[in-house]
Amino acid sequence: MELLAQFHGIHVAPLQKAHEKLAWMVPAQRANKVRVHLHTCECRATIYELCQAGGLRFVRRSVRGEKGVVVRETEWLRAVKAEQLWQRILLGEAR
C-alpha cells in the first residue's frame, strides 16, 4: 500500500515561452457518457484529462481553488488532432 501512496501520474511540463494560448470553454453537455483516456497527476491544483464522447475527443481542465473547482474544455476534435493537442499541453507548448 505504501508503494501506491508514492506513485504520481503524468506531470505537465513548465509552460514554454512561445506557447499557444488555448480557448477554454464552459463544458457543454453534448453527450451522456464521457470516457477519460488519460489524465495528469492529482497532486497538482490543475488537472488535465483527455476525454472521448460521441466519437470525438477533447481535453478537460479542472482547476481547484479556494472557491471550488472550475472546469473548462477545449473544442471537440477528431482523435488524431486531440491527441496532438494533449501532447502539446503536456510539453508546455499549449495552455
MOPAC internal coordinates of N, CA, C and O (Angstrom, degrees):
PM7 1SCF
backbone

  N    0.0000 0     0.00 0     0.00 0    0    0    0
  C    1.4427 1     0.00 0     0.00 0    1    0    0
  C    1.5299 1   111.29 1     0.00 0    2    1    0
  O    1.2310 1   120.25 1   144.43 1    3    2    1
  N    1.3226 1   117.12 1   -35.57 1    3    2    1
  C    1.4569 1   120.92 1  -179.60 1    5    3    2
  C    1.5292 1   111.03 1   -62.89 1    6    5    3
  O    1.2310 1   119.94 1   144.37 1    7    6    5
  N    1.3320 1   117.72 1   -35.63 1    7    6    5
  C    1.4565 1   121.79 1   178.72 1    9    7    6
  C    1.5258 1   110.46 1   -61.66 1   10    9    7
  O    1.2310 1   119.82 1   137.54 1   11   10    9
  N    1.3160 1   117.95 1   -42.46 1   11   10    9
  C    1.4638 1   121.36 1   178.83 1   13   11   10
  C    1.5238 1   111.84 1   -64.56 1   14   13   11
  O    1.2310 1   120.12 1   145.00 1   15   14   13
  N    1.3108 1   117.39 1   -35.00 1   15   14   13
  C    1.4594 1   121.32 1   179.71 1   17   15   14
  C    1.5223 1   111.25 1   -65.82 1   18   17   15
  O    1.2310 1   120.09 1   154.82 1   19   18   17
  N    1.3367 1   117.43 1   -25.18 1   19   18   17
  C    1.4591 1   121.14 1  -178.57 1   21   19   18
  C    1.5207 1   112.43 1   -89.98 1   22   21   19
  O    1.2310 1   119.44 1   169.22 1   23   22   21
  N    1.3149 1   118.66 1   -10.78 1   23   22   21
  C    1.4564 1   121.81 1  -175.87 1   25   23   22
  C    1.5201 1   111.65 1   -73.88 1   26   25   23
  O    1.2310 1   121.14 1   -43.97 1   27   26   25
  N    1.3052 1   115.42 1   136.03 1   27   26   25
  C    1.4559 1   121.75 1   174.08 1   29   27   26
  C    1.5133 1   108.18 1  -120.66 1   30   29   27
  O    1.2310 1   121.04 1   -29.72 1   31   30   29
  N    1.3174 1   115.62 1   150.28 1   31   30   29
  C    1.4508 1   120.97 1   176.10 1   33   31   30
  C    1.5202 1   110.41 1   -87.58 1   34   33   31
  O    1.2310 1   121.34 1    17.92 1   35   34   33
  N    1.2930 1   115.04 1  -162.08 1   35   34   33
  C    1.4642 1   122.46 1  -179.45 1   37   35   34
  C    1.5282 1   109.68 1   -66.01 1   38   37   35
  O    1.2310 1   120.50 1   -45.99 1   39   38   37
  N    1.3236 1   116.65 1   134.01 1   39   38   37
  C    1.4611 1   121.76 1   173.68 1   41   39   38
  C    1.5281 1   108.48 1  -107.46 1   42   41   39
  O    1.2310 1   120.69 1   -38.21 1   43   42   41
  N    1.3125 1   116.28 1   141.79 1   43   42   41
  C    1.4524 1   122.00 1   178.11 1   45   43   42
  C    1.5303 1   108.66 1   -77.37 1   46   45   43
  O    1.2310 1   120.95 1   -43.74 1   47   46   45
  N    1.3282 1   115.78 1   136.26 1   47   46   45
  C    1.4635 1   120.83 1   178.31 1   49   47   46
  C    1.5272 1   110.08 1   -67.10 1   50   49   47
  O    1.2310 1   120.09 1   -22.64 1   51   50   49
  N    1.3295 1   117.43 1   157.36 1   51   50   49
  C    1.4629 1   119.93 1   175.56 1   53   51   50
  C    1.5373 1   110.64 1   -57.31 1   54   53   51
  O    1.2310 1   121.24 1   -30.65 1   55   54   53
  N    1.3008 1   115.23 1   149.35 1   55   54   53
  C    1.4572 1   121.54 1  -178.62 1   57   55   54
  C    1.5271 1   110.27 1   -64.40 1   58   57   55
  O    1.2310 1   120.53 1   -51.54 1   59   58   57
  N    1.3171 1   116.60 1   128.46 1   59   58   57
  C    1.4585 1   122.32 1   178.56 1   61   59   58
  C    1.5284 1   109.84 1   -75.24 1   62   61   59
  O    1.2310 1   120.85 1   -29.68 1   63   62   61
  N    1.3072 1   115.98 1   150.32 1   63   62   61
  C    1.4650 1   121.40 1  -179.00 1   65   63   62
  C    1.5334 1   111.14 1   -56.72 1   66   65   63
  O    1.2310 1   120.26 1   131.79 1   67   66   65
  N    1.3121 1   117.11 1   -48.21 1   67   66   65
  C    1.4719 1   121.66 1   179.79 1   69   67   66
  C    1.5197 1   108.48 1   -99.45 1   70   69   67
  O    1.2310 1   120.69 1  -101.49 1   71   70   69
  N    1.3312 1   116.30 1    78.51 1   71   70   69
  C    1.4603 1   120.81 1  -178.47 1   73   71   70
  C    1.5294 1   111.30 1  -111.00 1   74   73   71
  O    1.2310 1   121.19 1   -20.40 1   75   74   73
  N    1.3147 1   115.33 1   159.60 1   75   74   73
  C    1.4670 1   121.35 1   176.53 1   77   75   74
  C    1.5248 1   108.94 1   -85.89 1   78   77   75
  O    1.2310 1   120.31 1   -49.29 1   79   78   77
  N    1.3223 1   117.02 1   130.71 1   79   78   77
  C    1.4636 1   121.38 1   176.17 1   81   79   78
  C    1.5227 1   107.53 1   -89.14 1   82   81   79
  O    1.2310 1   121.07 1   -63.00 1   83   82   81
  N    1.3270 1   115.56 1   117.00 1   83   82   81
  C    1.4591 1   120.90 1  -177.18 1   85   83   82
  C    1.5231 1   111.89 1   -85.20 1   86   85   83
  O    1.2310 1   121.04 1   -26.70 1   87   86   85
  N    1.3019 1   115.62 1   153.30 1   87   86   85
  C    1.4657 1   122.08 1   174.32 1   89   87   86
  C    1.5266 1   107.33 1   -90.21 1   90   89   87
  O    1.2310 1   120.28 1   -74.04 1   91   90   89
  N    1.3176 1   117.08 1   105.96 1   91   90   89
  C    1.4609 1   122.13 1   179.33 1   93   91   90
  C    1.5227 1   108.04 1   -94.10 1   94   93   91
  O    1.2310 1   120.61 1   -55.19 1   95   94   93
  N    1.3237 1   116.44 1   124.81 1   95   94   93
  C    1.4611 1   122.19 1  -174.64 1   97   95   94
  C    1.5275 1   111.43 1  -112.02 1   98   97   95
  O    1.2310 1   121.02 1   -23.97 1   99   98   97
  N    1.3241 1   115.66 1   156.03 1   99   98   97
  C    1.4593 1   121.53 1   173.46 1  101   99   98
  C    1.5272 1   107.19 1   -64.45 1  102  101   99
  O    1.2310 1   119.79 1   -46.91 1  103  102  101
  N    1.3448 1   118.00 1   133.09 1  103  102  101
  C    1.4663 1   119.75 1  -178.51 1  105  103  102
  C    1.5314 1   111.88 1   -58.15 1  106  105  103
  O    1.2310 1   121.16 1   -44.55 1  107  106  105
  N    1.3077 1   115.38 1   135.45 1  107  106  105
  C    1.4654 1   122.51 1   175.99 1  109  107  106
  C    1.5235 1   107.07 1  -108.28 1  110  109  107
  O    1.2310 1   120.19 1   -57.27 1  111  110  109
  N    1.2825 1   117.24 1   122.73 1  111  110  109
  C    1.4645 1   121.96 1  -178.33 1  113  111  110
  C    1.5222 1   110.32 1   -65.96 1  114  113  111
  O    1.2310 1   120.74 1  -106.22 1  115  114  113
  N    1.3347 1   116.20 1    73.78 1  115  114  113
  C    1.4590 1   121.60 1  -176.48 1  117  115  114
  C    1.5117 1   113.64 1   -85.40 1  118  117  115
  O    1.2310 1   119.67 1   164.05 1  119  118  117
  N    1.3383 1   118.23 1   -15.95 1  119  118  117
  C    1.4633 1   121.48 1  -176.48 1  121  119  118
  C    1.5268 1   109.83 1  -144.54 1  122  121  119
  O    1.2310 1   121.06 1   -28.36 1  123  122  121
  N    1.3259 1   115.59 1   151.64 1  123  122  121
  C    1.4671 1   120.67 1   178.85 1  125  123  122
  C    1.5219 1   112.18 1   -73.15 1  126  125  123
  O    1.2310 1   120.75 1   144.33 1  127  126  125
  N    1.3334 1   116.17 1   -35.67 1  127  126  125
  C    1.4578 1   120.79 1  -178.62 1  129  127  126
  C    1.5188 1   110.06 1  -124.47 1  130  129  127
  O    1.2310 1   121.14 1   -43.49 1  131  130  129
  N    1.3249 1   115.42 1   136.51 1  131  130  129
  C    1.4615 1   122.33 1   175.71 1  133  131  130
  C    1.5241 1   106.94 1  -123.56 1  134  133  131
  O    1.2310 1   120.90 1   -51.89 1  135  134  133
  N    1.3182 1   115.89 1   128.11 1  135  134  133
  C    1.4611 1   121.24 1   178.60 1  137  135  134
  C    1.5239 1   108.80 1  -102.83 1  138  137  135
  O    1.2310 1   120.34 1   -49.60 1  139  138  137
  N    1.3268 1   116.95 1   130.40 1  139  138  137
  C    1.4585 1   122.13 1   176.57 1  141  139  138
  C    1.5280 1   107.77 1   -93.13 1  142  141  139
  O    1.2310 1   120.52 1   -63.18 1  143  142  141
  N    1.3260 1   116.61 1   116.82 1  143  142  141
  C    1.4713 1   121.94 1   179.86 1  145  143  142
  C    1.5184 1   110.99 1   -83.36 1  146  145  143
  O    1.2310 1   120.26 1   131.82 1  147  146  145
  N    1.3309 1   117.11 1   -48.18 1  147  146  145
  C    1.4573 1   122.99 1  -177.65 1  149  147  146
  C    1.5206 1   108.54 1  -140.26 1  150  149  147
  O    1.2310 1   120.74 1   -23.63 1  151  150  149
  N    1.3102 1   116.19 1   156.37 1  151  150  149
  C    1.4651 1   120.08 1   177.00 1  153  151  150
  C    1.5143 1   109.75 1  -151.28 1  154  153  151
  O    1.2310 1   121.11 1   -21.48 1  155  154  153
  N    1.3203 1   115.49 1   158.52 1  155  154  153
  C    1.4619 1   120.64 1   177.00 1  157  155  154
  C    1.5221 1   109.00 1   -88.96 1  158  157  155
  O    1.2310 1   121.03 1    -6.68 1  159  158  157
  N    1.3074 1   115.64 1   173.32 1  159  158  157
  C    1.4588 1   123.13 1  -174.01 1  161  159  158
  C    1.5312 1   112.21 1   -63.91 1  162  161  159
  O    1.2310 1   121.45 1   -38.14 1  163  162  161
  N    1.3039 1   114.82 1   141.86 1  163  162  161
  C    1.4744 1   122.37 1   179.26 1  165  163  162
  C    1.5294 1   112.45 1   -76.50 1  166  165  163
  O    1.2310 1   119.66 1   173.13 1  167  166  165
  N    1.3264 1   118.25 1    -6.87 1  167  166  165
  C    1.4652 1   119.91 1  -175.85 1  169  167  166
  C    1.5269 1   112.68 1   -77.89 1  170  169  167
  O    1.2310 1   120.28 1   170.27 1  171  170  169
  N    1.3105 1   117.06 1    -9.73 1  171  170  169
  C    1.4638 1   121.40 1  -179.89 1  173  171  170
  C    1.5275 1   109.92 1  -100.56 1  174  173  171
  O    1.2310 1   120.38 1   -21.49 1  175  174  173
  N    1.3239 1   116.88 1   158.51 1  175  174  173
  C    1.4635 1   121.09 1   178.91 1  177  175  174
  C    1.5222 1   111.62 1   -70.41 1  178  177  175
  O    1.2310 1   120.26 1   152.55 1  179  178  177
  N    1.3429 1   117.11 1   -27.45 1  179  178  177
  C    1.4600 1   121.52 1   178.84 1  181  179  178
  C    1.5149 1   109.06 1  -108.95 1  182  181  179
  O    1.2310 1   121.25 1   -53.22 1  183  182  181
  N    1.3151 1   115.21 1   126.78 1  183  182  181
  C    1.4662 1   122.03 1  -179.15 1  185  183  182
  C    1.5225 1   107.96 1  -119.80 1  186  185  183
  O    1.2310 1   120.86 1   -43.78 1  187  186  185
  N    1.3141 1   115.96 1   136.22 1  187  186  185
  C    1.4659 1   122.00 1   176.55 1  189  187  186
  C    1.5194 1   108.68 1  -113.56 1  190  189  187
  O    1.2310 1   120.71 1   -37.12 1  191  190  189
  N    1.3375 1   116.24 1   142.88 1  191  190  189
  C    1.4574 1   121.94 1   177.82 1  193  191  190
  C    1.5242 1   109.34 1  -133.27 1  194  193  191
  O    1.2310 1   120.68 1   -46.77 1  195  194  193
  N    1.3185 1   116.31 1   133.23 1  195  194  193
  C    1.4573 1   121.39 1   172.13 1  197  195  194
  C    1.5186 1   105.71 1   -90.67 1  198  197  195
  O    1.2310 1   120.63 1   -64.78 1  199  198  197
  N    1.3228 1   116.40 1   115.22 1  199  198  197
  C    1.4624 1   122.47 1  -172.09 1  201  199  198
  C    1.5260 1   111.94 1  -116.54 1  202  201  199
  O    1.2310 1   121.31 1   -20.56 1  203  202  201
  N    1.3298 1   115.10 1   159.44 1  203  202  201
  C    1.4591 1   120.91 1   175.45 1  205  203  202
  C    1.5178 1   109.03 1  -136.43 1  206  205  203
  O    1.2310 1   121.36 1   -39.53 1  207  206  205
  N    1.3259 1   115.00 1   140.47 1  207  206  205
  C    1.4645 1   121.74 1   175.12 1  209  207  206
  C    1.5160 1   108.32 1  -161.75 1  210  209  207
  O    1.2310 1   120.56 1   -39.01 1  211  210  209
  N    1.2996 1   116.54 1   140.99 1  211  210  209
  C    1.4577 1   120.80 1   175.75 1  213  211  210
  C    1.5184 1   113.99 1    57.75 1  214  213  211
  O    1.2310 1   119.80 1  -148.55 1  215  214  213
  N    1.3395 1   117.98 1    31.45 1  215  214  213
  C    1.4614 1   120.96 1   178.67 1  217  215  214
  C    1.5130 1   114.85 1    81.00 1  218  217  215
  O    1.2310 1   119.71 1  -178.68 1  219  218  217
  N    1.3156 1   118.16 1     1.32 1  219  218  217
  C    1.4613 1   122.34 1   179.10 1  221  219  218
  C    1.5224 1   109.98 1  -121.77 1  222  221  219
  O    1.2310 1   120.76 1   -16.04 1  223  222  221
  N    1.3172 1   116.15 1   163.96 1  223  222  221
  C    1.4663 1   121.37 1   177.79 1  225  223  222
  C    1.5225 1   110.16 1  -124.47 1  226  225  223
  O    1.2310 1   121.53 1   -22.84 1  227  226  225
  N    1.3238 1   114.68 1   157.16 1  227  226  225
  C    1.4648 1   121.87 1   178.37 1  229  227  226
  C    1.5122 1   108.45 1  -157.01 1  230  229  227
  O    1.2310 1   120.75 1   -13.11 1  231  230  229
  N    1.3203 1   116.18 1   166.89 1  231  230  229
  C    1.4617 1   121.08 1   176.60 1  233  231  230
  C    1.5245 1   107.63 1  -109.07 1  234  233  231
  O    1.2310 1   121.59 1   -50.49 1  235  234  233
  N    1.3174 1   114.56 1   129.51 1  235  234  233
  C    1.4689 1   121.76 1   176.75 1  237  235  234
  C    1.5253 1   107.70 1  -104.15 1  238  237  235
  O    1.2310 1   120.91 1   -43.60 1  239  238  237
  N    1.3400 1   115.87 1   136.40 1  239  238  237
  C    1.4635 1   121.56 1   178.04 1  241  239  238
  C    1.5278 1   108.03 1  -119.17 1  242  241  239
  O    1.2310 1   120.64 1   -52.88 1  243  242  241
  N    1.3209 1   116.38 1   127.12 1  243  242  241
  C    1.4644 1   121.81 1   176.79 1  245  243  242
  C    1.5238 1   107.88 1  -118.46 1  246  245  243
  O    1.2310 1   121.04 1   -56.99 1  247  246  245
  N    1.3294 1   115.62 1   123.01 1  247  246  245
  C    1.4586 1   121.04 1  -179.59 1  249  247  246
  C    1.5233 1   107.98 1  -113.82 1  250  249  247
  O    1.2310 1   121.04 1   -62.23 1  251  250  249
  N    1.3283 1   115.62 1   117.77 1  251  250  249
  C    1.4692 1   120.98 1   179.65 1  253  251  250
  C    1.5216 1   108.93 1   -90.89 1  254  253  251
  O    1.2310 1   121.01 1   -52.21 1  255  254  253
  N    1.3148 1   115.67 1   127.79 1  255  254  253
  C    1.4607 1   120.50 1   179.91 1  257  255  254
  C    1.5148 1   111.20 1  -140.73 1  258  257  255
  O    1.2310 1   120.98 1     7.01 1  259  258  257
  N    1.3119 1   115.73 1  -172.99 1  259  258  257
  C    1.4592 1   121.44 1  -178.18 1  261  259  258
  C    1.5241 1   112.53 1   -61.81 1  262  261  259
  O    1.2310 1   120.44 1   149.29 1  263  262  261
  N    1.3270 1   116.76 1   -30.71 1  263  262  261
  C    1.4670 1   121.01 1  -177.04 1  265  263  262
  C    1.5307 1   112.79 1   -96.64 1  266  265  263
  O    1.2310 1   120.26 1  -168.59 1  267  266  265
  N    1.3252 1   117.10 1    11.41 1  267  266  265
  C    1.4508 1   120.96 1   179.17 1  269  267  266
  C    1.5177 1   111.90 1   114.56 1  270  269  267
  O    1.2310 1   121.07 1    21.35 1  271  270  269
  N    1.3239 1   115.56 1  -158.65 1  271  270  269
  C    1.4614 1   121.93 1  -176.61 1  273  271  270
  C    1.5264 1   109.51 1  -105.57 1  274  273  271
  O    1.2310 1   120.79 1   -48.57 1  275  274  273
  N    1.3333 1   116.09 1   131.43 1  275  274  273
  C    1.4591 1   122.18 1   175.80 1  277  275  274
  C    1.5233 1   106.90 1  -109.30 1  278  277  275
  O    1.2310 1   120.89 1   -59.50 1  279  278  277
  N    1.3435 1   115.89 1   120.50 1  279  278  277
  C    1.4595 1   121.82 1  -177.67 1  281  279  278
  C    1.5206 1   109.41 1  -109.68 1  282  281  279
  O    1.2310 1   121.10 1   -47.60 1  283  282  281
  N    1.3209 1   115.51 1   132.40 1  283  282  281
  C    1.4634 1   122.60 1   176.28 1  285  283  282
  C    1.5203 1   107.40 1  -136.61 1  286  285  283
  O    1.2310 1   120.66 1   -16.93 1  287  286  285
  N    1.3246 1   116.34 1   163.07 1  287  286  285
  C    1.4565 1   119.91 1   177.97 1  289  287  286
  C    1.5183 1   110.68 1  -143.47 1  290  289  287
  O    1.2310 1   121.54 1   -20.78 1  291  290  289
  N    1.3285 1   114.66 1   159.22 1  291  290  289
  C    1.4563 1   120.61 1   176.83 1  293  291  290
  C    1.5256 1   108.58 1   -82.20 1  294  293  291
  O    1.2310 1   121.30 1    -2.73 1  295  294  293
  N    1.3165 1   115.13 1   177.27 1  295  294  293
  C    1.4541 1   118.51 1   172.48 1  297  295  294
  C    1.5225 1   108.68 1   -63.75 1  298  297  295
  O    1.2310 1   120.45 1   -21.61 1  299  298  297
  N    1.3245 1   116.75 1   158.39 1  299  298  297
  C    1.4547 1   121.67 1   178.56 1  301  299  298
  C    1.5205 1   108.09 1   -86.68 1  302  301  299
  O    1.2310 1   120.83 1   -48.06 1  303  302  301
  N    1.3328 1   116.01 1   131.94 1  303  302  301
  C    1.4530 1   122.21 1  -171.20 1  305  303  302
  C    1.5332 1   111.44 1  -130.95 1  306  305  303
  O    1.2310 1   121.48 1   -15.10 1  307  306  305
  N    1.3303 1   114.78 1   164.90 1  307  306  305
  C    1.4605 1   118.98 1   169.85 1  309  307  306
  C    1.5238 1   107.99 1   -64.40 1  310  309  307
  O    1.2310 1   120.33 1   -24.27 1  311  310  309
  N    1.3238 1   116.97 1   155.73 1  311  310  309
  C    1.4616 1   122.68 1  -172.83 1  313  311  310
  C    1.5288 1   113.03 1   -52.93 1  314  313  311
  O    1.2310 1   119.75 1   132.33 1  315  314  313
  N    1.3140 1   118.08 1   -47.67 1  315  314  313
  C    1.4691 1   121.30 1  -176.75 1  317  315  314
  C    1.5244 1   110.96 1   -60.73 1  318  317  315
  O    1.2310 1   120.16 1   133.85 1  319  318  317
  N    1.3185 1   117.29 1   -46.15 1  319  318  317
  C    1.4752 1   121.31 1  -179.53 1  321  319  318
  C    1.5263 1   111.20 1   -65.24 1  322  321  319
  O    1.2310 1   120.35 1   139.58 1  323  322  321
  N    1.3290 1   116.93 1   -40.42 1  323  322  321
  C    1.4655 1   120.60 1  -179.79 1  325  323  322
  C    1.5281 1   111.07 1   -66.41 1  326  325  323
  O    1.2310 1   120.46 1   141.30 1  327  326  325
  N    1.3307 1   116.73 1   -38.70 1  327  326  325
  C    1.4604 1   119.85 1   178.77 1  329  327  326
  C    1.5310 1   111.37 1   -68.54 1  330  329  327
  O    1.2310 1   120.27 1   145.24 1  331  330  329
  N    1.3246 1   117.09 1   -34.76 1  331  330  329
  C    1.4666 1   120.63 1   174.77 1  333  331  330
  C    1.5273 1   110.06 1   -64.94 1  334  333  331
  O    1.2310 1   120.33 1   137.79 1  335  334  333
  N    1.3201 1   116.98 1   -42.21 1  335  334  333
  C    1.4629 1   121.83 1   177.36 1  337  335  334
  C    1.5296 1   110.07 1   -62.35 1  338  337  335
  O    1.2310 1   120.28 1   135.31 1  339  338  337
  N    1.3261 1   117.06 1   -44.69 1  339  338  337
  C    1.4634 1   122.55 1   178.15 1  341  339  338
  C    1.5364 1   110.01 1   -55.26 1  342  341  339
  O    1.2310 1   120.20 1   133.47 1  343  342  341
  N    1.3206 1   117.22 1   -46.53 1  343  342  341
  C    1.4532 1   121.26 1  -179.88 1  345  343  342
  C    1.5302 1   111.29 1   -63.23 1  346  345  343
  O    1.2310 1   120.22 1   139.34 1  347  346  345
  N    1.3169 1   117.19 1   -40.66 1  347  346  345
  C    1.4691 1   120.69 1   179.39 1  349  347  346
  C    1.5246 1   110.80 1   -65.12 1  350  349  347
  O    1.2310 1   120.16 1   142.50 1  351  350  349
  N    1.3322 1   117.31 1   -37.50 1  351  350  349
  C    1.4694 1   120.55 1   176.77 1  353  351  350
  C    1.5282 1   109.74 1   -65.09 1  354  353  351
  O    1.2310 1   120.31 1   133.13 1  355  354  353
  N    1.3284 1   117.01 1   -46.87 1  355  354  353
  C    1.4661 1   120.59 1  -179.35 1  357  355  354
  C    1.5169 1   111.84 1   -61.47 1  358  357  355
  O    1.2310 1   119.76 1   144.81 1  359  358  357
  N    1.3163 1   118.06 1   -35.19 1  359  358  357
  C    1.4598 1   122.08 1  -178.93 1  361  359  358
  C    1.5269 1   113.61 1   -83.96 1  362  361  359
  O    1.2310 1   120.10 1   178.66 1  363  362  361
  N    1.3295 1   117.42 1    -1.34 1  363  362  361
  C    1.4641 1   121.29 1   179.94 1  365  363  362
  C    1.5140 1   112.89 1    79.48 1  366  365  363
  O    1.2310 1   120.21 1  -165.26 1  367  366  365
  N    1.3302 1   117.19 1    14.74 1  367  366  365
  C    1.4668 1   121.67 1  -178.84 1  369  367  366
  C    1.5250 1   112.53 1   -89.56 1  370  369  367
  O    1.2310 1   120.22 1   168.76 1  371  370  369
  N    1.3105 1   117.18 1   -11.24 1  371  370  369
  C    1.4726 1   122.48 1   178.17 1  373  371  370
  C    1.5148 1   108.40 1  -147.69 1  374  373  371
  O    1.2310 1   120.83 1   -34.39 1  375  374  373
  N    1.3039 1   116.02 1   145.61 1  375  374  373
  C    1.4631 1   120.66 1   177.96 1  377  375  374
  C    1.4633 1   110.03 1  -158.53 1  378  377  375
  O    1.2310 1   120.10 1   180.00 1  379  378  377

